[in-house]
Amino acid sequence: MSEKFSLEIISPENILIKDQVSSAIIPAFEGEMTILPDHVSLITFLRPGIVKFTGSKEAEYFLEEGIVEFSKNSLILLSSTVLDVKKLTKEKIAKMIDDCKSQLSKNDIDDKISYMISHKTEVLTRIN
């Protein structure tokens, strides 16, 4: 059994994180999921939440929806929004929550979008 696996967190602009980690907790669409070395291969969707990992450092990042792939001890997270939790200010979080509430107040959003925005609001409230 391997002791570590590779982790890459990628946004449209660049690779934000590339590290060898011993574990990662990801906000999968189905719920929080812990990935350990030699985990079964998977492809799934991200929902808004916090990814936590332990590698050369312990870190937490807020991600919005995206895609997860784990195969052959390589975890790849693709998301349009990746924010270091330590660098999020209370003002930035409050603005993001207000934006979510504004989107939820619209009558023409479908159930999936409503679920994702509601979950994003919940996670941001916990961070704040």
C-alpha positions in Angstrom: 0.0 0.0 0.0 1.3 3.5 -0.9 1.6 6.0 1.9 0.9 9.0 -0.3 -0.8 10.0 -3.6 -0.6 13.0 -5.9 -3.1 15.8 -5.6 -3.7 18.5 -8.2 -6.2 21.3 -7.8 -6.8 23.0 -11.1 -8.7 26.1 -12.0 -9.2 27.4 -15.6 -6.2 29.7 -15.2 -3.6 27.3 -13.8 -2.6 24.4 -11.5 -3.0 25.9 -8.0 -1.9 22.9 -5.9 0.4 20.1 -6.8 1.5 18.0 -3.8 2.0 14.5 -2.4 -0.7 14.0 0.3 -1.6 11.3 2.7 -5.3 12.1 2.7 -7.9 14.5 1.2 -11.4 15.2 2.3 -13.5 16.5 -0.7 -17.0 17.9 -1.0 -18.4 15.4 -3.5 -21.9 15.8 -4.8 -22.9 12.8 -2.8 -21.4 14.2 0.4 -18.0 14.6 2.0 -15.6 11.9 0.9 -12.2 10.9 2.3 -9.6 9.8 -0.2 -6.7 7.7 1.1 -3.9 6.1 -0.9 -5.0 3.2 -3.1 -8.7 4.4 -3.0 -10.9 2.8 -5.7 -10.9 4.7 -8.9 -13.8 7.3 -9.2 -15.1 10.1 -11.2 -17.7 12.3 -9.6 -18.9 15.9 -9.2 -17.9 18.5 -6.6 -20.5 20.6 -4.8 -19.5 23.8 -3.1 -17.4 23.1 0.0 -14.1 22.8 1.6 -11.3 20.4 0.5 -8.9 19.6 3.2 -5.6 17.8 2.7 -2.5 16.7 4.6 0.7 16.7 2.6 3.8 18.9 2.8 1.4 21.1 4.7 -2.2 21.0 6.0 -4.5 23.2 4.0 -8.2 24.0 3.3 -9.6 25.5 0.2 -13.1 26.6 -0.7 -14.2 25.1 -4.1 -17.4 25.6 -6.0 -18.8 22.9 -8.2 -16.4 21.0 -10.4 -15.2 17.5 -11.3 -13.2 15.0 -9.3 -11.1 12.1 -10.7 -9.1 9.6 -8.7 -7.1 6.9 -10.5 -3.8 5.2 -9.9 -3.1 7.2 -6.8 -3.7 10.5 -8.6 -6.4 12.9 -7.4 -7.4 15.7 -9.7 -9.9 18.4 -8.7 -11.2 20.8 -11.4 -13.1 23.8 -10.3 -13.8 27.3 -11.6 -13.4 28.7 -8.0 -10.6 27.8 -5.7 -10.0 30.1 -2.7 -7.6 29.6 0.2 -9.8 29.6 3.4 -7.0 31.4 5.3 -7.1 34.3 2.9 -10.9 34.7 2.9 -11.9 37.9 4.8 -15.2 38.2 6.6 -16.2 40.9 4.1 -15.5 38.7 1.1 -17.5 35.9 2.6 -20.4 38.2 3.6 -20.5 39.5 0.0 -20.5 35.9 -1.4 -23.4 35.0 1.0 -25.3 38.1 -0.1 -24.8 37.2 -3.8 -26.1 33.7 -3.1 -29.2 35.0 -1.3 -29.8 37.3 -4.2 -29.6 34.4 -6.7 -31.9 32.3 -4.5 -34.6 35.0 -4.4 -35.1 34.7 -8.2 -38.1 32.7 -9.2 -36.7 31.1 -12.4 -33.9 28.9 -10.9 -34.1 25.2 -11.2 -33.8 22.7 -8.3 -30.2 21.7 -9.0 -29.0 25.4 -9.0 -31.1 26.1 -5.9 -29.4 23.1 -4.1 -25.9 24.2 -5.1 -26.5 27.8 -4.1 -28.1 26.8 -0.8 -25.2 24.5 0.0 -22.7 27.2 -0.9 -24.4 29.6 1.5 -24.3 27.0 4.2 -20.6 26.3 3.8 -19.7 30.0 3.6 -21.8 30.7 6.8 -19.8 28.0 8.6 -16.5 29.5 7.5 -17.5 33.0 8.5 
